[in-house]
Amino acid sequence: MRPLVVVDVVGMTPGLLPFMPNVRGLGERGFRAGLGTVLPAVTCSVQSTWLTGLAPSGHGVVGNGWFFRELGEVHLWRQHNRLVGGEKVWETARRFRPGYRAANVCWWYAMGASTDVVVTPRPIYHADGRKSPDAYVRPPELHDRLTGALGDFPLFQYWGPTASLRSSEWIVGAALKVFAEQRPDLLLVYVPHLDYDLQRFGPDSPQAIRAAADVDRALKPLLELDATIVALSEYGITGARRPVDINRALRRAGLLEVHTQAGMEYLDPWTSRAFAVSDHQIAHVYVRDPADLAKTRAVIGELAGVDEVFDRDAQAAVGLDHERSGELVVVAEPDAWFTYYYWLDDDRAPDFARGVDIHRKPGYDPAELFFDPADRLAKAKAGLNLVRKKLGLRYTMRTVPLDPGCVRGTHGRLPDRPQDGPVLLCSDPHAPEVVERDGHLPATAVRDLLLNLQGIPTR
């Protein structure tokens, strides 16, 4: 059986392929399909759909995070695979091909997954509060071979204001080493680089074109492996011009509550009547008492930049009717996106708001990709903090702007035009039957496509 390598090139669209000759070549010698996505069109939801063939209503990953009602807390970017319901593609393959081996290099929900090989970002959280770059690797002995060959996982180039091509190059290098040493039947590879400059500068910017060319060059050795290669994207990034402060609107209406510690305000989900978990162009709004639904919906409906509001009944029509979803799901207009901000005075913002802190913020913050333009010393301060880190001293990073106007690209809603949506390219010239006659592939059919490419039954 020929190995299958599946490369998730985040943010890749038909409009960027002219600048990506190596990836484009897959479709030229094989086939190319317009790829559907799911609502919300965000990493964790889309990847979970690809691997299970289920909509978010089936696998339960309703965003990159949500309000965990059983804990009373908002959590984004959790890592345990048990959060994803449904049978994964490699589990289906094993039922028909005992001994089938799968490797995951940086796809999400890798921890605790039943793949044979795992490589995923996992910092070291030291007892004194420091955080050092590293990765979780299984089998354990592979860890030192990867870091010996490639260096430590470049965490600070993977996300944040210094995010760059280096992290994608490390991931490609790790994938090549895993393929050579472990010989998996299925190799999943996540390549994030396009996400960065498309959000920073917009999808039509010169920087976006340069990023597409850079990641294409980095991918070349991976695309030349002796395997069937699939390159696909979760979503396309479109221009962002209008941040929408949905939580501030709910607070002004008396629906969102905060509590105060050390002069800083924190979202209080225990007492709030309604609050939003913002995730790019989607917001899950959790409403504690059904009696507040009408008022909450009225407040949201008055916000400029809001396109649609789905209640429980309407969520069923878009595949989001899951207990983890908010009582209301809000979709932004094409050029708008939702901030997580809930404070009304920046002097009362929590300290994590000015840092890269994806696990403490109760919503996604694309401003983490920027140094604060209002602070001319932001980069210098970041460098000084790194020196403190190397000396073993604790430090607080205060580099991220609280003005979201710097963000130029966003995603999350369903694409309005095919050229703004995701795309799939495959080196195999024989397109399986799951690809529709018009060359379109629904996101829920990706699982079956991957099985078909290796001659494995889908059920």
N, C-alpha and C positions, 0 to 999 in steps of 0.2 A: 504494500500500500504506500502510495506516494505521500510524504509528509505535507502538511498544510500549515502555512504561516499566515496569520491574520494580523495585519498592521492597522491599528486605529490611528489615523492621521487627523487629529482633532482640528476642526475648522476648515477642512479642505472642501472646496466647492468647484463646480464646473468652471466658474470664472477664474479660478487660480490655476487650473491645469495647464494653460499655455506656458506658465512659468515653471512647470514641474515636469521636465521631459522624461525623467526616469520613471516616475509614477505613471505618467501618461502612456508610456510604452507598454505597461501591463495591459491596458485596454486595447492598444493597437495590435498586439499579438494574441490577445485573448478576447475578452468582452468587457463592456462598460454598461452600467445600469444607473439610472436615476434612483436614488435611495430615499425611501420614506423615513420619517422619524416619528417620535411620539411626543405627547404633551405630558410633562415639560421636556423640551429638547435640551437636556442637560446630561452631563457625563454619566452619573450613576444610574439614572433611569434608562437611558438609551442602551448602555452596555448590558444592563440586566435584561432588557427586552431581547437584544441580539442573542444572548446565551441561553435563554429559556423559551423564546418564541411567544412570550406572554406580554400583554400590555401592563402598565403599572398597576392596574386594578387586579391583575393576577399575581404578579411577583411582589408587589407591595413597596417597591422603591419609588416613592411618589416625588422624589427630588433628590438633590445632593444632601438633604437633611430634612428633618421635620420635627414637630413637637411630639416628644415621647410622652403620651398621656399617662402611661403607667409610672413614669418617673417624675412627671411635672417639670420637665426640662427640655430645652431645645438643643439638639445635637446635629451638627453637620459633619460630613466626612468621617463617619464611622467606618470601620474596616472589616467587621466580621461578616463572613459569607452567609451565616445563618439568617441575616436580615433579608436575604433574597430568597423568595419562595419559588418553587418550581424546580424541575429537573434540568440541570445544566447540560449543554451540548456534549461535553466529554463523558458525562454520566450515561447519557443515551448511547453514545458510541460504545462504551464498555459493555453494555448489555448485549450487544451484537458482536463485539470484537474483544473478548477477554484479553487483558494485557495491554489494552490501548493506553498510551501515555500522553499526558497533557502537561504543558508548561505555561505559566502565567508570568509575564514580565511587565509588571506595573499596571495591568488593568485593575479596576477598583474591586473592592470586596474580596481581596485575595487571602486575608487572614482566615484560617480555618477552612479554606476551600479544599475540595477533594482532588485537586490537581496534584500531579506527582512532583512538580517543581514550582516554587514560588519565589519571585523576586519582587519586593514591594518596598517603597520608602517607609522607613520606620526610625525616627530619631531616637537617640539615647537621651532619656530624661534623667539627669543626674540628681542625686539627693539634695544638692545645694541649689537646685532650680535651674541650672544650666541645661541647654539643649544642644546636642552635638549631632551632626549629620551621620546617618547610617541607613542600612536597609535590613529588613527581615528576609532571610533566605532559607529555603528548604530545598534539598537536604542541607543540614547545617554545615557540613564540610565544604559546600560550594561557596559559602560566604567569603572565606579567606582567599579562595582562588579568584573570585571576582574582584574583590578589593585590591588584591595583590597585582592584578593585571590592569585594573582601571582606576584605582584609587577609591577613596570613600565616595559614597553616593553624593552627588553635588546638590544637597538639599536647598541651598540658598540660590541656586540657579534653576531650581525646579518650580519655585513660586516666590513671589515677592518682587520688590523693585529691581533686583538684580537677576531676575529670571532670564534665561538665555538659552542659546543652542546647546550649550555644554551639557545640560541635563539630558536632552534628547540624544546627543552623541554617546553619553554613558549608557543609556538604555539600549541603543542599537548595539553597542559593544557587548553589553551583557547578553542580549538576545543571540548574537552570533556565537558567543562562548557556550551558552546553554544548548543551542542547536548542535554544535560540534561535539560537546561532551555528553549530553543527556539523550540525544537522538529522539526527541518527542515526536509523536504522530501529529500532535496539534501544538503549535506555538503561538500564543497570544502576545502581542507587543503593543504597548501604548506609547505614542509619540506626541508630546504636548506642545511642541514649539510654536505652531501657528497660532495657538490661543493667545500668546502674549502680545505680539505687536498688533494683531488685529483688534484686540481690546484697547490697547494703548493708543493706536493711531487711526483705527478705522480700516475696514476691509478694502477700501479703494486707495489707500495711501501708498506712497513709494516704499515705506517700511514694510507693508504687508507683502508687496511683490518680492522684496528682498528676502523676507522670512520664508516665503514659499520656495524660492530658489535655494536657500540655505538648507532647509529641511530635506528638499529633494536630493541634494548632494549627499547629505548625511545618510539617507536611506538607501543609497545605491548598492552597497554591499549586501544589505538585507534582501533587496529585491532580486539579487543575482543568485540566491541560494538554490540548490538543487531540490526544489519543492514547488508545489502549487502555491502561488502567492495571491492573497486577497488584500487590497488596500481599500479602506472605507472610512467614512467620517460620520461622527455623531450628529453634527449640526453644521449649519453655516452661520457665520457672524455677520450681522448687518450693522449699519451705522447707528450710533447712539448719540442723541442730542438732548434728551430730557430725562433727568433723574426724577423719580416720583417718590416723595417721602410719605409712604402709606402709613407707617406707624405713628409719625407725628400727627397726621390727620386723625387717627384713632385716639391718640392721647388728648388732643385738643377737644375732641368730642366727649371726653370723660370715660372712654371705654378701655384705654390702656393705662395700667398702673406701673409705677416704678418704686423701688426702695433705694435708700441712700446710705452709702458707707464711705467714710473718709472724704466727704464732699462730692463723691461721684454717684451717678445715677445708674441703676441696673434695672433691666426689664424684670418685672415681677409677674411671671405667668400664672402663679397661684391665685393672685387676686384680680388679674385683668379680666374684664368682661369680654374683650376681644383684642387680639394682636395678630400681626402678620409675621410669618417666616418668609422673608424675601429671598428669591433665588433667581437672579437675572431678571427675565421678563415675566416670571411667574411668582405669585405670592399665595401661599396657603394661609388663609385667615381662620384662626381658631376662635370660636364663639362659645363661651361656656354655657350660657343660658339661651335656649331657643327664643325666648322673649326678646332678646337683643338682636336677633337676626335682621329684622327689618331696618332698625336704626343703623346697624353696621353696614348693611348693603347701601343704604342711602348716603352715608358718609363717603364710602368708597366710590359710589357712582358720581359724586360731585367732583372727583379729582381729575384734573387734566392729565391725560396720558393713559387713562384706563380704557381698555377696549371692550373686554368681556368679563362678566362675573358669572361663575357656574355654581349653582347650589347643588345639593346632593343628587337631585334627579338629573340635572344637566351634566354632572360629572360622569354619569354612566355612558353618555353618548360620546365622550372623548377618552374613555378608558382610564378614568381617574377615580372611580367610585371604590375607594378603599378606606378602611377605618383609620389609616394614618393621615389621610387627606384632611385639610381644613374643612370646616362646615361650608366655607366659601373658597373657591379658587379663582384668583383674579389674573387676567392676562393683560399685559401692557400693549399699547399701540406700537407699531413697527419701530419707531425711533425712540421709544421710551423704555425705561427699566426701573425696577424698584430698589430703593436703598433699604437698609435695615435700620437706619437711624431712628431713635425714639426720644432722644433728649431734645430739649428746646433751646438750650444754651450750651455752646461748645465748651464753656468753662466747667460744665457739669458732666461732660462725656467721660466714660470710664477710661482708665489708662490703656486698656487693650485696643481701644478704637484707633489709637495713633500708631499701632504696631501691626505686624503680620501675625495674626492669631486666629487661624481658621477654626479652631475648636471652641473658642470662648465667645465668639461673636454669634448672636442669634440670627444670623442671616449671612448671605454672601456679600463680600465687599471687594469689588474690582479695583477700588482705589489702592489696594495693597500692591498693585503693580507699579506704583509711582512713589518716588521721593516727593515729599511735600514741597511744591514750588514756592510756597510762601516762606519757607525756611531755607535760606541760602546755604546754611551749614549742615543741612540734613545728611548729605553724603559723607561729610567729614565726621559728623557725630556717629554715623553708622560704622565708619572705619574705626573710630576710637572704641566703640563698643565691642568690635571684633577683637581688638587688642585686649580689652578687659576679659573677654571670654577665654582667650588663649592663656591668660594669666590665672584663670580659675576664679575670677571675680564675677559676682552677679551684676546684672545690668538690665535696664529697660530700654527697648527700642522705641523711639518716638520719631518715626520717619514718615508715616503714612498721612496724607492730607485728609482733612474732614470736609473738604469741598469736593463733591463728586463730579464737578464739571469737567475734570480732565479726561474722563472715560469717553472713548470714541467708538467702541464696538460692543455689541451685546448679542444675546441669543436667548432661546427658551420657548418662544411662541412657535407655532408651526409656520414654515416658510410661506411667504406670499407669492414667491416666484421660484420656479425650478432652479434658476441659476444661483439663487441664494441658499439653496438647500444642500444636503449631503449628497455624496456620490460614491459608487462602488466600482472598483476596477479589479479584474481577475486575469491571471496569466493563462488560464485554461480556455482554449477557444470554444469549448462546448458549453454554452450557457444552460444550466439545468432548467427543468420545466417550471421551477418556482419563480423564475424571472418572467414577468408578464410579457405578452406579445408587444406591448408598446415600449419595452425596455425598462420598465419600472419594477422595483422590488420593495415591498412593504418592509418596515423594520421588523415586524413579527415573523417574516419569512427568512431572515438571515440565518437563524439556527438551522432550518431545513436546507438552505443553500450549502452551508458548511458541511453538513452530513452528506448531501448529494455529491459534493465534489470528491468525497472519499469513498463513494459507493456504499454508504451505510444507510439502512432504512431509517426513516424519520420517526417511526412509532414502534 
